[in-house]
Amino acid sequence: MIDWSTLHDAYGPAHAIPGLLDRAIGGDQEAVDRLWGRLCHQGMITPASIAALPQLADMAKTEGVGDWALDLAGAIASGLLQHHGADEEVARCAATLAELRAMAAAGCGPAWTERPT
C-alpha cells in the first residue's frame, strides 16, 4: 500500500493522486488531465509519478480505460533519467516497467517488436 501522504507530485503533497486515479478509471476526463499535470508536468516526474506506475499499468490492461494510462506511464518512464529523488522506488518498479514496455511494444505492431538486435 502506498502512503501518498509521504510523497509529492508536481504541485506539492500527493494526497490527491489516489482519488484522481479512482475517478480516471471511471472515465472522468478532468481527473485524467489533472493526473497528467500532477504526475508528468511538462515532462517533470516526481516520486509520486513513479509510485503511480503499478496502478497505471493495471489501468492500461483494463478494457475501456483507453490508451491514456499507458501513455502517461510511458511519459513517466521517459523521465526516469532526470533527477526525481526516488531511485529506490524505481528499483521496486522494475517488473512493472518491463511489463509496461511489453504492453507498449505489443501496441506498436510487429515492425517495432521484430527489429534486429
N, C-alpha and C positions, 0 to 999 in steps of 0.2 A: 504494500500500500504506500502510495506516495504522500509524503507530508508536504503539501503545497504551501503551507504557511512558512516553510523554511526556504522556499525558492523565490526567485524573482524572474519577471519577464521584462519585456522592453519598456514597460511603464511603471514598474515597481513590484510590490508583492504579488505573487502569482495565485492568490486565493480565488480569483475569478475563473481560472482555467478549467477546473472540473465542471462547473456549471455550463460554461461555454461548450465544452466537449459534449455534454449531455444534450444541449439544445441543438448543436450542429448535427449530431447523428439523427436527430428527429427532423432534419430538413430546414432548420432555421438559417436562412442565408445571412442575416445580420450576425449571428453567432460565428458563422464561418469567416466572415470578413473580420470580425474582432479577433478571432484566433490568429489569422494571418498577421494582423497588426501587432499582436502581443507576442507571438512566438517567432516571427521572422520579419521584423520591422526593417524594411529596406535592406534585407539580406543579413541583418544582425541577428545572431542567435544568443540565447541565454541558457542557464541551467534548466529553466522550466521548459524550454524548447526541446532539450534532449530528453527530459523526463517524460514528455508527452509522446515520444516516438512509439513506445509499445501500444498505446491506445490508438494512435493514428494508424499503425499497421493493422490492428484489429478492425478498425473502421474501414480501411481500404479493402478489406476482404468481405465487407458487408454489402450485400446486394442492395442497390437503391441509394446508397450514400453518395455515389458519384466519384469522380476522379479527384475531387479536391483534397481528400485525406492523403492520397498517395502523392499528389502534387506538393502539398505542404510538407510532408515528411521528406520528400526529395529536396525541397528548398532548405530545410533544416540540415539535412545531411551534407548539402553542398557548402554549408557554412562551418563544418567541423574543423576546418584548417585554421580558422580565425581563433583569436583568444576568446574563450567562453567561460573559463573558470570551472569546468565540470568534466575534467578528464576521467575521473573515476566513474561517473555516470555513463560516459561514452563507452568505457570498457564493459560496464554491465549491460549495455545495449548492443553489444557486438552481434549477437544472434539475431536481434531484431533488425539491425542494419543489413545483415546478409539476406534476411527474408524480404526486406523492402527492395533490395537490389534485384532479387529474383522476380518479384512482382513487377517491377518496372521493366525488366528485360522481357518478361512474358508479354507485356503490353506493347513492346516496341516491334515485335514480329521477328521472323526468322533471320532477316538480313542483319539485324543487330546482334542477335544471340549466337549466330553461327559465324561470327567474324573470326579470322585466323588469329591464333595466339602466338 
